[in-house]
């Protein structure tokens, strides 16, 4: 499903406007973006495919889990250096 959203709603996402989703600043601009999905041949399909790739690349639980594991490992290592007698195992 292609996404049309506001700048505020996608502000913390790394998705690329125009490539992985469409953005409308005002209600009128949002409506224009939705109409583009019907008027521009292939746009909805390209956005859907790119949006799905974005979600799989940036929000897959396997990827997130590896990132969190790295953060936890770094924190445990830093704790061990600061307080070696109270090292976490």
VENSULLIN-V424980 format. One record per residue. RES is the residue in one small letter. PSI is psi in degrees with one decimal (999 if undefined). D_FIRST is the distance of its C-alpha to the first C-alpha in Angstrom with 1 decimal. Layout:
RES|PSI|D_FIRST ; RES|PSI|D_FIRST
//
This chain:
x|121.9|0.0 ; x|149.9|3.8 ; x|132.9|6.4 ; x|125.4|9.8 ; x|-178.7|12.5 ; x|160.3|16.3 ; x|-36.9|18.6 ; x|-41.0|19.9 ; x|-31.6|16.7 ; x|10.2|15.9 ; x|-32.0|19.6 ; x|5.3|20.1 ; x|153.4|17.1 ; x|6.1|17.9 ; x|143.0|14.6 ; x|114.7|15.7 ; x|136.8|15.0 ; x|-23.7|14.5 ; x|-46.3|13.5 ; x|-12.9|10.8 ; x|167.7|9.9 ; x|148.6|11.8 ; x|136.0|14.6 ; x|126.1|16.9 ; x|-30.4|20.3 ; x|167.0|21.3 ; x|-39.4|20.0 ; x|-42.7|21.0 ; x|-37.8|19.2 ; x|-43.5|15.9 ; x|-40.8|16.4 ; x|-39.3|17.2 ; x|-40.4|14.1 ; x|-42.5|12.0 ; x|-33.8|14.5 ; x|-35.5|14.1 ; x|-31.2|10.7 ; x|-28.2|12.9 ; x|-35.1|16.0 ; x|115.1|15.5 ; x|123.1|15.4 ; x|-10.0|12.9 ; x|-46.4|11.3 ; x|-42.6|7.8 ; x|-41.6|8.3 ; x|-43.4|10.2 ; x|-40.8|8.0 ; x|-47.1|5.2 ; x|-44.9|8.6 ; x|-37.1|10.4 ; x|-40.6|8.2 ; x|-42.1|8.5 ; x|-42.5|12.1 ; x|-47.9|12.7 ; x|-44.4|12.0 ; x|-37.3|14.1 ; x|-41.6|16.7 ; x|-13.9|17.2 ; x|12.7|16.3 ; x|136.1|17.4 ; x|-30.5|20.3 ; x|-45.0|22.6 ; x|-45.9|22.4 ; x|-41.6|22.8 ; x|-43.2|25.7 ; x|-40.9|27.4 ; x|-46.5|27.2 ; x|-39.6|28.6 ; x|-42.4|31.3 ; x|-41.5|32.4 ; x|-45.4|32.7 ; x|-41.3|34.7 ; x|-43.1|36.9 ; x|-41.3|37.6 ; x|-42.4|38.5 ; x|-41.1|40.7 ; x|-42.9|42.5 ; x|-42.0|43.0 ; x|-43.3|44.4 ; x|-36.1|46.7 ; x|-38.8|48.1 ; x|-41.2|48.7 ; x|74.6|50.2 ; x|-29.1|51.3 ; x|-11.2|53.3 ; x|33.0|50.3 ; x|140.6|47.8 ; x|140.8|44.8 ; x|999|44.5
//
